[in-house]
Amino acid sequence: MYAFNILTEHRIRYIFTALGIALCTLLMLFLISIYQGVSYGSTEYVRSCNADLWILQKHATNILRSTSILPASYEDDLNKIRGVKSASPVIFILAAVKLNNTNATLYLAGFDPVTGIGGPPEIIQGRNIRTDDEIVLDKSFAAKYNIKIGDKVPIREDSLKVTGISTGTNMFVIQYAFISIDEAHKIIGFWNIVSCYQVHLIPGFRPEEVKSNIDSSLRKISVLDKETFLKNNIQEMENGIVPLLFIITLISGIVLTAILSLILSISVMEKRKDFAIIKAIGSPRGFISGIIIQLSILLSLTGLAFALMLFFPMIALVEKISPEVSARTSIIQILFVSLAVIVISLISSILPNQKIRKIYPLEVFK
């Protein structure tokens, strides 16, 4: 293949160009994986809860970036409303923890250990809490501070025993931890407030009907069905991180396009006389343009191969160094990035092909 021969004439340049493409591809893969990891960790708690309705303070729409304070007495009121099977209170607290002479922050979720409603979405090690002096930590937080089952975590004047490690609870910049609702009240010093209620309905009752009953019975509340509440939390998560990731990914794509365009243009200039000869002997229309496209695709495929070989070891290394960085990867996102790199390679061939048009057969006789 003539395109491959052109590349192998300068093996060192070929390898370094492929590595440059690989680095840009790695960055795109990494950013998408981080997005997936943040999305999973930020919303899996809400997604895993099987509550039919969420009750929050009026104007609050989510638990990620809005404050909700409700009276604890609403639990009895909600349980008396027609169609309500149970109303379970949950309280969320940002708590400072000092570990190994380092200040850390946890997003505490206080729930009733008896019902288990509002607790961790999945425990991968140990067990859930049973008493007020116990706590379940996120696996990233535990790994970062080298905390194991049975260790003690100091929060305010209390020392809570770690009984379990959870997953799906890493919000990248902060992690969930789970304690009893009584312990949560003790930490904040108020016993008559909660953050929200998770409401389960009696089978046969429609959420819209029960929502209307709740709205007419209680004041200054927001009643959200599961789908709406999940959508609100996803939107808040995306508003916080998607613009940044999009801009960095776009810059990576632009850099990749520039690298390919530059290298291909250099190849055209180096092979200018050869291309003039090809034109002079009457090559078919589009033949030389096809060679440039082949060069671009070969470089991209080589870069992709390097990127995929480096990607998973890199993810493992990053998560080992910074456990709070949680990445999730799927075949679909790898295929998506691979397709994007191929498209970029085709776009990068536009400028070199413009230069090809300026090469004339008569240049052979210069």
N, C-alpha and C positions, 0 to 999 in steps of 0.2 A: 504493500500500500504506500503510495507516494507521500501521503500526509504523515504517516508514521515515520518514514525515512527522513523527512524534514525535521521532525522532533528529535530523533535519535542522533542527528548530526551534532547536536549540542546537548549532550546528555545531562550535564550539570545544570544548564539553564532549564531544561525540561523538568528535572527533579525539583529544583527550587520553585519553579512556577507552580508545579503541582502541589507542593507544600503550602505555598501561599493560598492557593484555592482551597486546600484542605483546612487551613486555619479559618478562613471566612466561613466555610461550610460548618466547621465545628462550632463557631460562634452562633450561627443560626440554629443549629441543632440544640445547643446548650440553652439558648434563650427560650426556645419553644418548650423544652423539657422543664425548665424552671417555671414557666407559665403554667404548664400542666400540674406541676407539683404544688404550686401556690394555690391554684384553683381547687385541687383536691383537698389540700389541708385546710383551706379557708371555708369550704362549703360542705365537706363530708359530714360534719356534725349535724348540720341542718338537714342534709339529704338523708341521713341514716335515721333521723327521728321520724317515727310513724304517726306523729300528731296530725290530726285532721285540721286543727286551727291553732294559730298562735295569737296570744293576746299580749299586746304591748301598750305602753303609754301613748296617748294621742300624739300624732305626728311622727312617731318612731316607725321606721320601716324595716330595720334590720338589726342584727346584733354585732356587726363588724365595726360600724362607724356611726352609731347613733346611741343615745342614752335613753333608757327606759326605766322608770321607777313607778311601781304600782303598790297599792296597799296589800299586805299579806292577808287581810280579811276578805279579799275578793275570792279566795279559794272556796270558802263556804258558799258565797253568793253564786259562783259559777256552777258548783255542784248541784244547786237547786234548780238551775235553768233546764227547761224541757229540752231533751235531746242530748244533754251532756252526760257522758258516762263517767268521766273523771277529768279533773283539772289539776295539773301538777305544776307547782311553782319551781322556778329556776332563778338563781341570782348569779350575775356575772360581775367579777371584781378584777381590776388590775392590781396585782399585789407585787410588792418588792420583796425579793429574797436575796439574802447574802450567802453566797456559796464560795468556798475557797478564797475568801477575801475579795470576792468579785460581786458586784451588784447585778442581779438578774431580775427579770420581770416575767410573771406568769399571768395568764388570763384564766382566773379561777372560775369554774362553773360549779356552783353549789346546788345539789339536787338531793332528793330523798332516796337514801340507799335501800329502803324497804321496797319501793316500787321500781327503782332503777331507771325511771323516766328522766331524761335529761343528762344521763351519764355518758361515758365514753362510747364512741361508735363501735370500736373494736379493740379488744385487749389482746395483745400478742404475747404477753408474758405476765405471769402472776395472776391476780384476781382483782375483781372490783372491790371498792371500799365497803365496809360493813359498819364501821363505827366512826365517831367524830374525830378520832385521832389518826385517821388514815388518809392517804392521798394516792391518786393515780396520775402519773406523769406521762407526757408525750415522749416517744422514743428518741427524737432528736435532742430534746432538752436533756434527757437522761444521759445520752451519749456525750453531749458537749461537756457536761459537768461530772462525767464518770459516776453517775448515781446508779445504784443497783437495788434490786428488791430487798427490802429490810432496812435500807438506809433511812436516816432521818432528815427531813427538810424543815428548817426553821422559818416560820411565818409569824410575824409579830412575836408574841410571847409564847406561842405554841411550837411544839416540835412534832411534825406529822410523819408517820411511818409510811414509806412507799410500799404499796401492796401490789401494784400493777403498772405495766407499761402499755400505752395505747398508741394506735396509729390513726392516720386521717385527722390529726389534731395539730398539725404544724402550719401556722400561718406565715411562715418565712421570717418575719420580723419578731414574732411572738408566738408562744405555744400555749395550748390549752393545758389545764390541770384540773382534776376533779376531786371535790371534797363534799362532805355532807352539807346540807343547807343550814343546819344548826351551827356548824363550824364557820360557815360563811357569815352568818349573822354575828357571831362572836367576833370575827375579825374586823368587821366594819363598825361594830358597836350599836347597831340598830336591829331590832327584832321584828319590826312591823312592816318591812318593805321587801319586795322581790323585784326582779327585772322583767319577768314575763311568765306566762302560763302556757303550757302545752296541753291542749284540750283534745280528748278523745271522745268521739261521738257514739251514741247508741246505734247499733246497726239498724238501717232503715231510714235514718234521718239524713236529710241532705245538708251539706255544709252551709248553703245559702240560707236555709231556713233557720238553722241554729245561730248563724251569724246575726240574723235579724233579731232573734230573741235576746242575744247577748247585748247588742247595741241598744236595745230598748230598756235593758235592765241596769246597765252600768254606764257611768259617765267617764269622759275623757280617756277613752281607750281606742286602740286600733285593733281590729279583728281581721286577721289575714289567713287565707287558706294556705296549705302547704306549698302549692305550686307558685303562688304569688310571693310568698315569703322567701322561698329558695331563689326565685328570679331576682328579688331585691338584693339579696346577699351576693349573688353572682355579679350583679351590676356594680355594686360597691367595690367588690374585689377587682373587677376589670377597670373601673375608673381610677383605681390607685396604681395599677402596675402595667396595664396594657399599653398606654401611651409611651412609657419609657421603653418597654421592650420593642414596640413597633419601630421607634426611632432608631434604636441601636441595630435592629435587624435590617432596616432600610439602609443605614450607613454601610453595613456589611455587604449588602447586595450591590451598592454603588461602587465600593472598593473592589469587589470581585469583578464587576463589569469593566472597571478601569484597568485592572491587572490583565485580564484577557485581551482587551482591545489593544493595549500597549504591546504585549508580547506578539500578538498576531500581526500588528502593523510592522514590527521589527522583522518578523519572518518574511512579510511581503517585500520589504525593502531589500533584504538580503537575497531574496530569490527573484528580484525584479527581472534580471536578464533571462532566467529560466522561463519565467511566465511570458516574457516577450516572445521567446522561441516557440512556446506552446501555442500562443496566438498566431504566430507566423505560419506554422504548419497546418493551421486550420482546425483547431480544437473545437468541439461542439460548444454551443452556447451554454453557459452556466457551468462548464467543466471546471474552470479555475475557481469560481465561486464555491463550487461543491468541495474543492480541496480545502478552502479556508474554513468552511463549516465543519468538515471532518477534523481539521486541526483543533478547532475550538471544542468540539465534542470529546475528542480524545484527551485533551488537557483536563476537561471537566470530569470525565469518568475516572481519570487517574487521581485527581484531587479528591473525588468522592470516595474512592477506594481507601486512600490514606486516611480520610476523615472518619470513616466507619471503623477502621482498625484502631484509631486513637480514641474514639468517642467514649466507649464504655470504660476503658481504663481511666480516662480523664474524669468521668463522672464518679467512679469509685474513689479516686484520689481526692476530689473536691469534697465529697461527702465525709471522707475520713478526716480531712483537715477542718472542715466547717460542717458539723452534723446538722446545723439548722438549715443548710441548703438542701432542700429535698427536690429531686428531679424525677419526673415520670416520663418514660419513653414508650412509644408504641410503633408498630410497623407503619401505621398510617402516617404519622408525622415524619418518619424517615423517608417514606415514599414522597411525601409532599415536598420536603426540602430537596430531595434528589431531583424531582421534576422542576423545582424552582431554579436549581443550578443549571439544568439543561436549557431552560428557557433563557437564563442569563447568558449562557454560552452562545445561543443563537443571536441574541441582541448584540453581543460583543463582536460578532462577525460583520456587523453592518459597516463600521468604519473601515476595517481592512478591505472589504469588498469595494468600497468607494475608491480606495487607492488603486485597486486592481484595474478599475475602469480607465485610469489615467496612464496605464502602461500600454504603449503602442507597439505593434509588430516591428516597425522600422527601427526601434531601439536596438535590435539585434545587430544592425550594421554600423553601429557607432564604434 
